[in-house]
């Protein structure tokens, strides 16, 4: 194992590695960038042609259409998904594990890469951080990755807000002009119901003060006076569409079907009705091309899409997976939230839309989270961990493993091969790690220890070898439900088979909508996108472990016409998170001499 001296280590390739127990993530990324090869090195390594790289400094885009056309007959590589047990509010390290696994497979000499989500500016400047991994399992260039990258989120904001500009202007003009005047201007009255406007505005920060607003204050020339709202950019339906679209044609068709409002007769008003869908697609034309970033050990990692995990798939894109499987022999991607949400959507939605079959699902677990599920004290961000989490406690750990094996069984139902990864923390004892290994062995589940956070690829060798071995196993993807299954039956099957509920209780509004959706053939191919807390297998965040004797309440169903999602809601969600009292932006700054950014995490 690596031995750090004075917080540094020189690896076999001559790269200086920093000890994450001593140095911050941004410092590790800054050091790793010093030895980063030029883009031309990665172009040649991946066998790309010069015109298949779209220049953008250290983070070029890859021309999806050109590359896929040239490599359409190349066999796909191995497909590896990373998910997790039900986490503590601190998270259990899926992104870090994904990057560590890529580094570990690289140490084994594999042609490996991955595709991860782009971080939102809201969490980056708030309390969550950039989602760039951590320690020596980190994505770089960290500053560019964290602060806008190649502009995809900005393009989505512009396209989304253009739809709101078009809607509000149309409502103003229809109020101010009669039908004859509208006709002379080439317009047909849409008669939008101001109380049934579904769209709002988006920006990429956590701005709770803009959740509910009134717009159009002033006179007749100041827009249409109405209540409106703001959401975070990654919750836009356009981001959800980007994540599931197969190509530019599919993207254009989906954008045109977005429902922005309803008219006074209850008919949907779409972006196509507003004649703005083409212009929105023009803003987003470059977003279909993934961006290339790198691990600190210089494996290529694509970055594409970043959808809100509650109302969308919560993972990188179908386009990213399709491209990566042509470029890499081993492709690693990650699902947002735990296996009951992220993996379930990956399995039954993303794989179905892409037609791709994964080989392995890595289930990330930490001793800390397992103890919580065994009855440990509440874990609260910003507060010190209770003693139970920093000292050996085999009783809590063993009881908490019930949550781990519930998720293992969910993965097995899909036909995908599971591999449990113990994401090692320095407080984990040998006896605790041995207990998790023993319990996995008793159930015939592969289990690997990984300390990628501190040691990078060398710390992930055991995990990488376990995953490589599992990729050679026979597997057959089996969906949880057929597409012809009615919506309510889909929800009931997910609730029973994935969450462990005894049944589903439908509120009157949700039941009314479900019946309408089931009776209309238009919705037959819509995806079922569950909305539920990620902090419990149930709908109640405080219920840890594997709750028993409960029913899942569905209070409403959201409709996304462009993404083609129906979202049954088992709880409340806010599309605009709030900024905490100790946000990250308080510690982020720029060296005015060098222009380097510090304080990102």
N, C-alpha and C positions, 0 to 999 in steps of 0.2 A: 504494500500500500504506500501511497505517497507520504513522504515525511516533509512537513513544512519546517523551514528554518527561518526564524525572524519573520514569519508570516508569508514567505515566498517559497516557490518551488519551480525548478526548470524541468519541463517534461522532455520526453525523448525526441521531440521535434524542435527543441530549442525555445519553446514558448515559455514565458514567465507566467506562472499561475499564482494567484493570491489566495490566502486562507480566508474564507468568508466569516470565520469567527473573529477575524481581526479587521477586515476591510468591508466596506459597503458595496452593494451591488453595482452602483454606478462607477466605483473605482475599479472593480473587477472587469467590467465591460470596457472601460477606458484603456486598461492595460492590454486586454485581448485585442482591441482594435489596432494596436501598434503593429502587430504581426499579421493582420488580416491581408491575405493576398488580393491582388486587383481583380476586378470583375471579369477580366479576360481569362484569368485562371479558372474561375467557376464556369464560364461559358464553355471552355474546352473540356473541363471535367465532366460536364453534363452532355457534351456532344451537341451543343446548340450552334446554329448558324448565326453569323453576325447580325442578320436582319431579324432574328427572333428575340433579340434583346432590345428593350426600349430604354434608352439611357435615363438614369435619374441618380447620378452620383454613385454612392456605395450601395444603393437600394434600387436597382433597376427593376422595371416590370418585365415580365415574360409575355410574349405575344401568344396568347392562348390559341387563337384561331390558326395561326401559321404552324405552331408546334404540333397541335393535335392533328392537323391535316397531314403533316409529314410523318408522324409517328402512329397513325391510326391503326396500323397492322402490327405494331410492336406489342408483345405480350405484356400484361400488367404485372407489376411486382407484387410482393406480399403486402397485405393491407392490415395494419395494426391500429386499433383504437384504444384510447386511454380513458378510463372512467374512474369512479371512486365510490367508497362507502358513503353513507350519510355523514356529512362533515360537521365539524364544529363551526361556529361563526368565523373562525380564523382561516378556514380552508385547509385542505390536507395535501396540497402540492401536486395537482394534476399537470399543470403547465411545466413545473420544475421536473416532474418525473418524465413527461414527454420529451423534454430537451435532454435530460440525463440518459434516457433510453437511446435517443438518436446518437449521442456521444458514445455510449457503450457499444452500440452496434458498429459505430465507426472504428472503435478500438479493435473490434473483431475482424476488421478489414472488409466490412460490408459496404456496398454502394447504398447509402441510406440518406434519407431526408425526411421532411415532414411538411405539414401545413397547419398553421395555427390561426386563431382569430386576431384581428387588429384590435388593440385596446381603445376604449373610449376615453376622451379627455375628461369626462366627469369623474370616474373612479381614479384616474391618474392624478388628478389634482385634489382628490378627496382623501379617503382613508384606506382604500383598497390597494392603490398602487397600479402599476402598469400591466400586470399579467405577463411580464417578460421572463418568468421563471425566477430563479434566485441562486445565489452562490456561484458555483462553477457549473451549474446547469442553467445557463442564461442565454437569452436571445440578444443579438446585437446587429447593427449599431443601436444601442439602447436609447439614445436621445432621439434619433429619427423615428424609431419604432414607437416611442411613447408620445411623441409630439407631432402627430399628423401624418407621418410616413409620406406616401406619395399622393395624398389628397383624396382618397376614396370617400372618407366620411364627409369631407367638405363637399364633394360632388353630390353625395346623397342629400345633404342638407339643402343645397341649392335646388336640386330637382324636387324635393319634397315641398319646400317653401314656395317654389314656383307654382305648384298646384294650388296652394292656398291663395297666392296672389291672383291666379286666374279665377278661382271661385269667388273671392270677395269682390273683385272687379266686376264679374258677371252679375252678381247679386245687386251691386250698385247701379249698373247700367239698366238692368231690368226694372229696378224701382223708378229710375228717372225717365225712361223712354217707353212709349207705347209699342205695340207689336209691329206696326207699320215702320216705325223708325228703326226698330231692331232688325227687321227684314232687310231694309235698305243697307244695313251694315253687315248683312250676311249672317245674322244671328237668329236662332229660334229660342223662344222663351223656355227656360228650363224650370222656372217656378220653384226654386229651391226653398225648402222649409227651413227657416233659420234656427228652429229648435231641433233639427235633425241633421246638423252638420257633424260628420264623423271625424273629419280631419282637423288637425290643429297645426301649430308651428313646431319646429324642432331646432334645438341647438345642442352642442356637445358638452354641456356642463350640467352639474347638479344644481339646478336653480329652482328651489321649491317655491320661491315667491312668484314664479310665472306659471304655476300649475293651472291656475284659473284666472283668466283675464277678461277684460271688456275691450273690444277694438272698434274702430270706426267713430270714435268720439270727435265731434266737430260738425261740419255741415254736409251738404249733399255731395260735395266733391272729395270728401275724406273717407271714402269707402262705405261699407255697410255696417251700421251699428249692431253689434251682436256679442253675445258671450262666446269666448273661445278658450283655448288652452295651449300649453306648451309641453312638449315631451323631450326626453333626451334623444339625440340623433339616432343612436343604435336601436331604439325601439321603433323607428320608422318602418312601415311596411316595405319600403324600398330596400332597406337592409335585409329584411327577411326574404324578399324576392331575389336579391343578389345571391344569397346563400343557397337557394334551391334551383336557380335557373341553370339550364344546361349549356346555354350559349347565348349570343346576342339576339338571335331571333326569338328565343323563348323569353328573354328579358323584356324585349319590346312588347310582346303579346301580353305578358303579365302586367306590365305597367299600365297598359290601356284599360285593364279590367279593374283597377283600383276604384273602390267606391268611396267618394269623398263626402257625399251627403245623400239625402233623399228628398224627392219633391213633395209637394203638399198632398199628393195622392198615394204616397208611400213607395214610389218607384225609385230605384237607385239612380244616382247621378255619378257617372264615372269620369275619369280623366279624359277618356276618349270623347265623351259628351262635351267636355270643356275645351276640346281640341288642343290640349296641352301635353298629351302623352308623348308625342314625337319629340317635343322640345325637352321634356324630362329625360327621355332616353339619350338625347344629344348630350346633356350634362353628364350622363352616366356611361357614355360609350367606352371610356377607358377603364371603368371599374371592373370590367370582366377580366382584366389581365392581372394575375397575381403578382405580388411584389416579392423579390428575393431578399431574405435576410440570412443570418448565420448564427450558429451556436458559438460559444467562446472557444470551441475546439475546431471551428471552421467547417462544420457540415452545413450544407445549404438547407434553409427552411423557408418555404413559401408562406406568405401571410395574405389571407384573403377573407374578407367579410368579417363581421363581428356582431351578429344579431343578438338581441335581447333574449336571454335564455328562457324566460317564462312564456312569452307568446310566440316564440320561433324555435328553430332547432338548437340555437345556442352553441353553435360550433362553426368551424370554418366551412368553406363552400363545397358544393358538388363539383364545381369547376376546378377548385384546388385539388380535390381528390383525384379527379380524372387526369389532370395534368401530372401530378406527382407520381401516380402509378405508372406512367409512361417514362418518367425520368429516373426513378429510383427503383432499386431491387427490393428495398424495404421502405415502406411509407408509413409514417406515424402521424396520427391525428388525435385530437382530444374532443371529448364531449363535455359541454358545460353542466355544472351541477353533478349530483350523484347519479348512480346507475338507474334509479327509479324514474328520473326525469331525462337526463342527458342521454344515457344509453338507450332508454326506451324510444326516444325520438330518433336517435341514430339508427336503430334497428328497424323500426316500423315506418319511418318517414324518409330519412336521408338515403338509406340503402335502397329503398323501394324506388325513390325518384331517380337515383343515379344508376341503378342496375348493377351496382358493385357488391361483391361478396367479401367481407372481412375474413381474415384468418384467425386473429387473436384479439381478445379484449383484455387489457391490463387493468386490474382492479386495485387502485391505490388505497392503502390503509395506513393509518398511523396508530401507534400504541395510545397516543393521547386521545384520539377520537374513540377508539374501542373502549377505553376506560370510561369515557363520558356515557357511552351507550350501556355500559354495565352498571350505571347508577352513580357515576361521579358527579361532583358539583357542577353547576352551570359554568360554561366558558364564556367570558364576556370580553369583547375587544377593548383594548386599552387598560384592562385590569390585570394584575399579576395572576398567573395560574395557581390554582389551589395545590396544596402539597400532594394530593393524590396523583397529580399528573407529573410530578417531578421526582417522585420516589416509587420504588417497586411496589406494585399491588396486583398480584396475580389473580385474585378473586374478581376484582372489577374487570380485569382484562378478559378473563375467560367468559364471563357473563356477556360482555359486550361483543364477543365474536359472533353472537347470534345475528347481529346486524350484518356482519361481513358475509356470513354464509347465506343469508337471505338474498343478497345481491349476487353472490356466486350462482345461486340457483336461477336467478333471472337471466343471467348471461347464458347459462346452459340451455335454457328454454329456447334461445335463439339459434342454437346449433353452433355458435361461435365458441372457440376454445378459450376458457378463462385462465389467466395467470395472476395470482395475487402478488402485489408488490408491497413489501413493508418499507415504507418511506422512513428511513431511520433518522431519529433525533438523538442528540447527544445524551439526553436523559434516559433513553431506553436502556434497560439492563439486559444482560445476556439471558437471564432466566425468562424475561418477558418475550424476547424475540424467539427463544426456543419453544415457548408455549404456543405462540401463533403458528410456528412451523409444524409443531406436533399435531395441532388441531386440523391444519390443512392436510397433512399427510394422512390422517385418519379418514378424511373424506375424499381422498384421491385427487386433491387439487394441487397443481403446481404452485409453489410459493418461493419467492426470491427476496432476499434482503438487498437494499440498495442505499448507498450513501453518496448519491450523485451530487447533492447540494454542496458537500464539502470537497469531494474529490473529482467531480466531473465524470468523464467516461470510465476512468479506472474504478471509481466507486460503484459504477453501474454494470460491471462485467457479469456478475452473477445473474442479474435481471436480463441483460441482453442475451446471454446464452440460453436462459430459460425461454425467452420469447422466440429466439431463432429456432429452438427445438420444437416449440409448440406450433410454429408456422408450418412444420412438415407433417402435422397430424391431419388426417382426413376430417373434413367438416362439411356441413350442408346447412345453409341459411334457411331458417323456418320462421316466417312471420307469425306474430301473435294472433293476427286476425286477417281474414280475406277482405279485399276492398268492398265486396258486395255486402258485408255485414253492416246493418244499420248503425247510426251514430250511437244511440243509447247502449246498444249491445257491445260496441267497441269500448265505450267508457267503462261499462260494467266488467268487461274482461280485463282491461288494464288495472282497474281498481282491485280486483280479486287476485289476478296472477302476478302483478308487479308490486302493488302496494300492500297486499295482504288484508284488504278490507272485507267485511262481511256482506257488503252491498253498497248501493248508491241511492241517495235521497235527492230527488229533483225538486228544486224550488219552482213555484208556478211559472215564473218568467222563463226559466231554463227549459221546463217541460214544453211550454208553448213553442219556443224556438226550435227545440229538438224535433218536435212533430212536423213543423214547417220544413225544416231542412231535410228530413227523411222522406217527405212526400214530394219534393221537387227534384227531378232527375239532374238538374244543374249541379247539385252538390254531391253527386255520387262519387266523384273522384277527388273530393276535397280531403286534405289530410286532417287527422285528429291530433291537435296540439294541446296537450293538457297544461293547465295552469295550476300550480300547487307550490307550496313552500318546499325549499330544498333542504330544510333543516330537520325534516322528519319523513319517515315513510308515509305518514298520514298527512292530513291537512292542518294539523295542529303542531306548530314548531316545537312546543315543549315536550311532546311525546317522543322519547328517545327509544333506542333499541329496536325491537320489533313489536309495535303496539298490537294488542289483541282485543277483539270484541268491539269493533268500531265500524261506522259506515261513513262513506265519503259523501259530503254534501256538495251538490253542484248548484250554484246560485244564478249563473248566467252563462251565455255562450257568445263569444265574440266572433265576428265574421271578417275575414280578410280576403276580398274578392280577387286581388291580383296574385297574392301568394297562394291562394286557394287553401286557406287554413280555416278550420272551425276550432275554436279554442274554448272548451268547457272549463269554467272557472270554479276551482274548489277553494277559493279564498280571494282576498282583495289584493290588487297589485297597483302600484303607482308607476306610470310611464315616465315620471320625472322624479328621480331620487333626490334626497336632500343633502346638503353639505353639512358635515359634522363640525363640532366646535374646535377640533384640532386637525384641520385638513393638511394634506401633503404640501400644498403650495406655500405654506409658511416656511418650509425648509428648502425649497427649490430656488436656485439662483444661477447667475451666469458670471463667469470670470471675464471681466471687461477687457483684459489683455489678450486672452486666447479665444474667447467666445465659447468655451466649454461649459456645458450645463452640469451642475452638481445637485445632489439631493434627491434624484429620482430613485424609486425603489419598486 
